[in-house]
Amino acid sequence: MATTAEAEAMRRAIALAARGLGHTSPNPVVGCVILDADGRTVGEGWHQRAGGPHAEVHALRAAGERARGGTAVVTLEPCNHTGRTGPCTQALLEAGIARVVYAVADPTDGAAGGAATLAAAGTAVESGLLADQAAEVNEAWLTSMRFGRPFVLWKYAATLDGRSAAADGTSRWITSAASRADVHRLRAQSDAVVVGSGTLRADDPHLAVRGQGGARQPLRVVLDTKATIAPGARVLDSAAHTLVAVADDAPALRLLGAETGPGLDIPALLGELHARSVRSVLLEGGPTLAGAFLAARAVDKVVGYLAPALLGAGAPALADAGITTAIRALHLELTDVTRLGPDMRITAVPGECAPSQGS
Protein backbone atom coordinates (compact mmCIF):
# COMPACT_ATOMS: atom_id res chain seq x y z
CA MET A 1 0.00 0.00 0.00
CA ALA A 2 1.28 3.45 -0.93
CA THR A 3 2.72 5.59 1.85
CA THR A 4 1.84 9.21 2.64
CA ALA A 5 5.16 10.29 1.14
CA GLU A 6 4.39 8.38 -2.07
CA ALA A 7 0.93 9.98 -2.33
CA GLU A 8 2.47 13.44 -1.96
CA ALA A 9 5.10 12.53 -4.52
CA MET A 10 2.40 11.43 -6.96
CA ARG A 11 0.59 14.75 -6.59
CA ARG A 12 3.85 16.47 -7.40
CA ALA A 13 4.44 14.14 -10.35
CA ILE A 14 1.00 14.98 -11.77
CA ALA A 15 1.77 18.70 -11.51
CA LEU A 16 5.09 18.10 -13.25
CA ALA A 17 3.40 16.13 -16.03
CA ALA A 18 1.10 19.08 -16.77
CA ARG A 19 4.14 21.18 -17.67
CA GLY A 20 4.53 19.07 -20.81
CA LEU A 21 1.07 19.85 -22.20
CA GLY A 22 1.40 21.14 -25.73
CA HIS A 23 5.03 20.01 -26.08
CA THR A 24 5.16 16.20 -26.05
CA SER A 25 2.59 15.05 -28.63
CA PRO A 26 2.29 12.46 -30.08
CA ASN A 27 3.78 11.16 -26.83
CA PRO A 28 2.05 11.36 -23.43
CA VAL A 29 2.76 13.86 -20.68
CA VAL A 30 4.47 12.13 -17.76
CA GLY A 31 5.86 13.24 -14.40
CA CYS A 32 8.21 11.37 -12.08
CA VAL A 33 9.50 11.88 -8.53
CA ILE A 34 12.32 9.83 -7.00
CA LEU A 35 12.27 9.15 -3.26
CA ASP A 36 15.33 7.82 -1.45
CA ALA A 37 15.21 4.83 0.89
CA ASP A 38 14.00 7.12 3.70
CA GLY A 39 11.14 8.57 1.66
CA ARG A 40 12.74 11.93 0.92
CA THR A 41 12.49 13.54 -2.52
CA VAL A 42 15.87 13.41 -4.24
CA GLY A 43 14.95 13.91 -7.90
CA GLU A 44 12.08 14.90 -10.15
CA GLY A 45 11.41 15.36 -13.83
CA TRP A 46 8.84 15.41 -16.59
CA HIS A 47 8.67 14.53 -20.27
CA GLN A 48 9.51 17.86 -21.87
CA ARG A 49 9.33 17.20 -25.60
CA ALA A 50 8.70 14.40 -28.06
CA GLY A 51 11.93 12.55 -28.82
CA GLY A 52 13.62 13.84 -25.67
CA PRO A 53 14.38 11.97 -22.42
CA HIS A 54 11.39 10.58 -20.56
CA ALA A 55 10.32 11.78 -17.14
CA GLU A 56 12.02 8.90 -15.35
CA VAL A 57 15.36 9.64 -16.98
CA HIS A 58 15.23 13.32 -15.99
CA ALA A 59 14.33 12.38 -12.41
CA LEU A 60 17.02 9.69 -12.14
CA ARG A 61 19.68 12.08 -13.44
CA ALA A 62 18.66 14.61 -10.79
CA ALA A 63 18.75 11.95 -8.05
CA GLY A 64 22.06 10.35 -9.02
CA GLU A 65 23.30 7.71 -6.55
CA ARG A 66 20.62 8.73 -4.05
CA ALA A 67 18.12 6.82 -6.17
CA ARG A 68 19.66 3.45 -5.29
CA GLY A 69 17.31 1.51 -3.00
CA GLY A 70 14.66 4.18 -3.42
CA THR A 71 11.20 4.53 -5.01
CA ALA A 72 10.17 5.95 -8.38
CA VAL A 73 6.71 7.53 -8.36
CA VAL A 74 5.44 7.92 -11.94
CA THR A 75 2.15 9.09 -13.45
CA LEU A 76 2.25 6.50 -16.26
CA GLU A 77 3.54 2.91 -16.28
CA PRO A 78 7.24 3.03 -17.27
CA CYS A 79 7.72 2.19 -20.93
CA ASN A 80 9.18 -1.13 -21.96
CA HIS A 81 10.34 -0.47 -25.50
CA THR A 82 13.10 1.25 -27.43
CA GLY A 83 12.01 4.11 -29.65
CA ARG A 84 13.82 7.41 -30.03
CA THR A 85 14.90 6.80 -26.42
CA GLY A 86 15.64 3.60 -24.49
CA PRO A 87 13.15 1.79 -22.22
CA CYS A 88 12.53 3.47 -18.87
CA THR A 89 12.31 0.06 -17.22
CA GLN A 90 15.99 -0.54 -17.97
CA ALA A 91 16.97 2.92 -16.69
CA LEU A 92 15.12 2.27 -13.41
CA LEU A 93 16.76 -1.13 -12.97
CA GLU A 94 20.24 0.20 -13.70
CA ALA A 95 19.72 2.99 -11.16
CA GLY A 96 18.94 0.43 -8.45
CA ILE A 97 15.35 1.54 -7.84
CA ALA A 98 13.78 -0.90 -5.37
CA ARG A 99 10.13 0.10 -5.77
CA VAL A 100 8.00 1.68 -8.51
CA VAL A 101 4.60 3.26 -7.87
CA TYR A 102 2.67 4.34 -10.97
CA ALA A 103 -0.81 5.77 -11.48
CA VAL A 104 -2.08 4.66 -14.91
CA ALA A 105 -1.29 1.58 -16.97
CA ASP A 106 0.12 2.18 -20.45
CA PRO A 107 -2.62 1.15 -22.97
CA THR A 108 -0.31 0.88 -25.98
CA ASP A 109 0.89 -2.46 -27.31
CA GLY A 110 4.46 -1.35 -27.92
CA ALA A 111 5.24 0.38 -24.63
CA ALA A 112 3.08 -1.63 -22.21
CA GLY A 113 4.46 -4.38 -20.02
CA GLY A 114 6.87 -2.25 -18.07
CA ALA A 115 5.36 -3.25 -14.73
CA ALA A 116 5.75 -6.94 -15.51
CA THR A 117 9.37 -6.46 -16.59
CA LEU A 118 10.18 -4.60 -13.38
CA ALA A 119 8.45 -7.19 -11.22
CA ALA A 120 10.25 -10.05 -12.97
CA ALA A 121 13.55 -8.35 -12.13
CA GLY A 122 12.64 -8.23 -8.45
CA THR A 123 11.41 -4.62 -8.22
CA ALA A 124 8.35 -4.05 -6.04
CA VAL A 125 5.56 -2.51 -8.16
CA GLU A 126 2.28 -0.86 -7.18
CA SER A 127 -0.28 0.65 -9.56
CA GLY A 128 -3.37 2.86 -9.37
CA LEU A 129 -2.23 5.58 -6.95
CA LEU A 130 -4.23 8.76 -7.77
CA ALA A 131 -5.12 7.19 -11.11
CA ASP A 132 -8.09 9.49 -11.86
CA GLN A 133 -6.05 12.64 -11.37
CA ALA A 134 -3.15 11.31 -13.42
CA ALA A 135 -5.50 10.20 -16.20
CA GLU A 136 -7.13 13.63 -16.33
CA VAL A 137 -3.89 15.46 -17.06
CA ASN A 138 -3.12 12.87 -19.76
CA GLU A 139 -6.69 12.60 -21.08
CA ALA A 140 -5.92 13.53 -24.68
CA TRP A 141 -3.21 10.95 -25.20
CA LEU A 142 -5.07 8.21 -23.33
CA THR A 143 -8.23 8.79 -25.38
CA SER A 144 -6.25 8.74 -28.59
CA MET A 145 -4.48 5.50 -27.72
CA ARG A 146 -7.59 3.70 -26.48
CA PHE A 147 -10.00 4.67 -29.25
CA GLY A 148 -7.83 5.39 -32.28
CA ARG A 149 -9.00 8.98 -32.68
CA PRO A 150 -8.04 12.36 -31.23
CA PHE A 151 -9.49 13.72 -28.01
CA VAL A 152 -11.99 16.46 -28.93
CA LEU A 153 -12.59 19.53 -26.78
CA TRP A 154 -15.42 21.80 -27.94
CA LYS A 155 -14.92 25.41 -26.91
CA TYR A 156 -17.58 28.08 -27.32
CA ALA A 157 -18.29 31.61 -26.12
CA ALA A 158 -21.82 32.84 -25.45
CA THR A 159 -23.97 35.33 -23.60
CA LEU A 160 -26.04 34.23 -20.62
CA ASP A 161 -28.98 33.63 -22.96
CA GLY A 162 -26.89 31.29 -25.08
CA ARG A 163 -26.16 33.52 -28.07
CA SER A 164 -22.83 33.26 -29.84
CA ALA A 165 -23.57 36.18 -32.18
CA ALA A 166 -26.02 39.06 -32.43
CA ALA A 167 -28.92 39.22 -34.90
CA ASP A 168 -26.74 41.18 -37.34
CA GLY A 169 -24.07 38.47 -37.22
CA THR A 170 -21.53 40.38 -35.12
CA SER A 171 -19.73 38.34 -32.48
CA ARG A 172 -16.60 40.33 -31.52
CA TRP A 173 -16.19 40.48 -28.68
CA ILE A 174 -18.81 38.66 -26.63
CA THR A 175 -16.38 37.57 -23.94
CA SER A 176 -13.58 39.43 -22.17
CA ALA A 177 -9.87 39.68 -22.88
CA ALA A 178 -9.24 37.25 -20.01
CA SER A 179 -11.41 34.60 -21.67
CA ARG A 180 -9.81 35.15 -25.05
CA ALA A 181 -6.36 34.74 -23.52
CA ASP A 182 -7.48 31.48 -21.96
CA VAL A 183 -8.54 30.21 -25.39
CA HIS A 184 -4.96 30.69 -26.56
CA ARG A 185 -3.88 28.47 -23.66
CA LEU A 186 -6.23 25.78 -24.96
CA ARG A 187 -4.88 26.19 -28.49
CA ALA A 188 -1.31 25.88 -27.23
CA GLN A 189 -2.18 22.57 -25.58
CA SER A 190 -3.88 21.16 -28.70
CA ASP A 191 -2.43 19.44 -31.75
CA ALA A 192 -5.11 20.82 -34.09
CA VAL A 193 -7.74 23.57 -34.13
CA VAL A 194 -10.84 22.83 -36.23
CA VAL A 195 -13.33 25.27 -37.74
CA GLY A 196 -15.94 25.09 -40.47
CA SER A 197 -16.30 27.19 -43.59
CA GLY A 198 -19.16 29.17 -42.02
CA THR A 199 -16.94 30.46 -39.24
CA LEU A 200 -14.21 31.15 -41.77
CA ARG A 201 -16.53 33.31 -43.89
CA ALA A 202 -18.06 35.12 -40.92
CA ASP A 203 -14.97 35.84 -38.82
CA ASP A 204 -11.88 35.12 -40.97
CA PRO A 205 -10.14 33.71 -37.86
CA HIS A 206 -6.37 33.35 -37.66
CA LEU A 207 -6.41 30.34 -35.28
CA ALA A 208 -2.72 30.62 -34.38
CA VAL A 209 -1.51 30.80 -30.78
CA ARG A 210 -0.61 34.21 -29.36
CA GLY A 211 0.67 35.25 -25.96
CA GLN A 212 1.95 31.79 -24.96
CA GLY A 213 5.73 31.95 -24.90
CA GLY A 214 7.42 28.97 -26.53
CA ALA A 215 4.13 27.41 -27.62
CA ARG A 216 4.07 25.06 -30.57
CA GLN A 217 1.54 26.15 -33.18
CA PRO A 218 -1.31 23.66 -33.70
CA LEU A 219 -2.36 22.42 -37.11
CA ARG A 220 -5.20 24.61 -38.42
CA VAL A 221 -7.95 22.46 -39.96
CA VAL A 222 -10.74 23.99 -42.03
CA LEU A 223 -13.73 21.80 -42.90
CA ASP A 224 -14.76 23.19 -46.27
CA THR A 225 -16.85 20.57 -48.06
CA LYS A 226 -17.31 22.61 -51.24
CA ALA A 227 -13.77 24.03 -51.37
CA THR A 228 -14.91 27.64 -51.14
CA ILE A 229 -12.03 28.99 -49.03
CA ALA A 230 -10.78 32.36 -50.24
CA PRO A 231 -7.09 32.50 -51.24
CA GLY A 232 -6.57 35.49 -48.94
CA ALA A 233 -8.01 33.89 -45.81
CA ARG A 234 -5.89 34.61 -42.72
CA VAL A 235 -5.80 30.92 -41.87
CA LEU A 236 -3.70 30.33 -45.00
CA ASP A 237 -0.78 32.49 -43.88
CA SER A 238 2.61 31.12 -42.78
CA ALA A 239 2.08 31.41 -39.01
CA ALA A 240 1.15 27.72 -38.80
CA HIS A 241 0.39 24.77 -41.05
CA THR A 242 -3.16 24.56 -42.41
CA LEU A 243 -5.12 21.59 -43.71
CA VAL A 244 -8.30 22.17 -45.71
CA ALA A 245 -10.68 19.20 -45.62
CA VAL A 246 -13.06 18.99 -48.58
CA ALA A 247 -15.66 16.51 -49.73
CA ASP A 248 -14.91 13.87 -52.34
CA ASP A 249 -16.95 15.64 -55.00
CA ALA A 250 -15.72 19.16 -54.26
CA PRO A 251 -14.47 21.16 -57.29
CA ALA A 252 -10.89 20.97 -56.03
CA LEU A 253 -8.21 18.46 -55.20
CA ARG A 254 -9.46 16.19 -52.38
CA LEU A 255 -7.30 16.87 -49.33
CA LEU A 256 -9.12 14.96 -46.63
CA GLY A 257 -12.47 13.38 -45.79
CA ALA A 258 -15.42 11.88 -47.57
CA GLU A 259 -18.89 13.24 -48.11
CA THR A 260 -21.83 11.49 -46.47
CA GLY A 261 -25.00 13.45 -47.02
CA PRO A 262 -24.50 17.20 -46.55
CA GLY A 263 -21.01 17.20 -45.08
CA LEU A 264 -17.84 15.45 -44.07
CA ASP A 265 -17.72 12.09 -42.36
CA ILE A 266 -16.57 13.13 -38.88
CA PRO A 267 -15.29 9.71 -37.71
CA ALA A 268 -13.31 9.42 -40.97
CA LEU A 269 -11.92 12.90 -40.45
CA LEU A 270 -10.83 12.10 -36.89
CA GLY A 271 -9.33 8.81 -38.03
CA GLU A 272 -7.28 10.60 -40.67
CA LEU A 273 -6.09 13.21 -38.18
CA HIS A 274 -5.09 10.44 -35.78
CA ALA A 275 -3.07 8.84 -38.57
CA ARG A 276 -1.31 12.20 -38.93
CA SER A 277 -0.28 12.01 -35.24
CA VAL A 278 -2.95 14.45 -34.05
CA ARG A 279 -3.84 13.40 -30.51
CA SER A 280 -5.97 16.36 -29.44
CA VAL A 281 -8.42 18.60 -31.29
CA LEU A 282 -9.81 21.96 -30.19
CA LEU A 283 -13.15 22.41 -31.92
CA GLU A 284 -13.70 26.14 -32.45
CA GLY A 285 -16.32 25.98 -35.17
CA GLY A 286 -19.73 27.58 -35.04
CA PRO A 287 -23.05 26.10 -33.90
CA THR A 288 -23.57 23.92 -36.98
CA LEU A 289 -20.21 22.20 -36.77
CA ALA A 290 -20.54 21.77 -33.00
CA GLY A 291 -23.94 20.14 -33.50
CA ALA A 292 -22.51 17.76 -36.09
CA PHE A 293 -19.70 16.67 -33.75
CA LEU A 294 -22.11 16.17 -30.86
CA ALA A 295 -24.50 14.21 -33.07
CA ALA A 296 -21.56 11.96 -33.98
CA ARG A 297 -20.77 11.53 -30.25
CA ALA A 298 -17.32 12.89 -31.01
CA VAL A 299 -16.96 15.45 -28.19
CA ASP A 300 -15.04 14.45 -25.05
CA LYS A 301 -15.07 17.73 -23.16
CA VAL A 302 -16.90 21.06 -23.34
CA VAL A 303 -15.48 24.41 -22.24
CA GLY A 304 -17.97 27.27 -22.31
CA TYR A 305 -17.08 30.92 -21.73
CA LEU A 306 -20.22 32.72 -20.53
CA ALA A 307 -20.35 36.50 -20.62
CA PRO A 308 -22.72 38.46 -18.32
CA ALA A 309 -24.62 39.91 -21.28
CA LEU A 310 -27.94 39.34 -23.03
CA LEU A 311 -28.75 39.58 -26.74
CA GLY A 312 -32.23 38.11 -27.04
CA ALA A 313 -31.73 37.22 -30.70
CA GLY A 314 -28.97 35.93 -32.93
CA ALA A 315 -27.12 32.67 -33.53
CA PRO A 316 -27.24 30.11 -30.71
CA ALA A 317 -24.08 28.52 -29.36
CA LEU A 318 -25.28 25.10 -30.55
CA ALA A 319 -27.38 24.09 -33.57
CA ASP A 320 -29.02 20.75 -34.36
CA ALA A 321 -27.20 17.95 -32.57
CA GLY A 322 -29.71 15.21 -33.42
CA ILE A 323 -31.57 15.63 -30.11
CA THR A 324 -35.32 15.86 -30.70
CA THR A 325 -36.80 15.52 -27.21
CA ALA A 326 -35.86 16.59 -23.69
CA ILE A 327 -35.51 13.03 -22.45
CA ARG A 328 -32.68 12.49 -24.94
CA ALA A 329 -30.71 15.54 -23.81
CA LEU A 330 -26.98 14.98 -23.55
CA HIS A 331 -26.34 15.44 -19.84
CA LEU A 332 -22.93 16.71 -18.78
CA GLU A 333 -20.96 16.43 -15.58
CA LEU A 334 -19.45 19.69 -14.37
CA THR A 335 -15.76 19.35 -13.58
CA ASP A 336 -14.77 22.98 -13.10
CA VAL A 337 -16.27 26.47 -12.77
CA THR A 338 -13.80 29.38 -12.81
CA ARG A 339 -14.25 33.13 -13.03
CA LEU A 340 -12.16 34.87 -15.73
CA GLY A 341 -12.52 38.62 -15.42
CA PRO A 342 -16.26 39.30 -15.76
CA ASP A 343 -16.91 35.92 -17.41
CA MET A 344 -17.42 32.37 -16.16
CA ARG A 345 -15.57 29.41 -17.66
CA ILE A 346 -17.53 26.20 -17.27
CA THR A 347 -15.91 22.84 -18.01
CA ALA A 348 -17.97 19.66 -18.38
CA VAL A 349 -17.76 16.16 -19.81
CA PRO A 350 -20.51 13.93 -21.25
CA GLY A 351 -22.18 12.16 -18.36
CA GLU A 352 -22.90 8.75 -19.90
CA CYS A 353 -19.29 7.81 -20.53
CA ALA A 354 -16.41 10.11 -21.08
CA PRO A 355 -14.47 9.87 -23.25
CA SER A 356 -17.06 8.63 -25.77
CA GLN A 357 -16.40 5.49 -27.78
CA GLY A 358 -19.04 6.36 -30.36
CA SER A 359 -16.63 7.62 -32.95
Secondary structure, 3 states (H helix, E strand, C coil): CCCHHHHHHHHHHHHHHHCCCCCCCCCCCCEEEEECCCCCEEEEEECCCCCCCCHHHHHHHHHHHHHCCCEEEEEECCCCCCCCCCCHHHHHHHCCCCEEEEEECCCCCCCCCHHHHHHHCCCEEEECCCHHHHHHHCHHHHHHHHHCCCEEEEEEEEECCCECCCCCCCCCCCCCHHHHHHHHHHHHCCCEEEEEHHHHHHHCCCCCCCCCCCCCCCEEEEECCCCCCCCCCHHHCCCCCEEEECCCCCCCCCCCCCEECCEECHHHHHHHHHHCCCCEEEECCCHHHHHHHHHCCCCCEEEEEEECCCCCCCCECCCCCCCCCHHHCCCEEEEEEEEECCEEEEEEEECCCCCCCCC
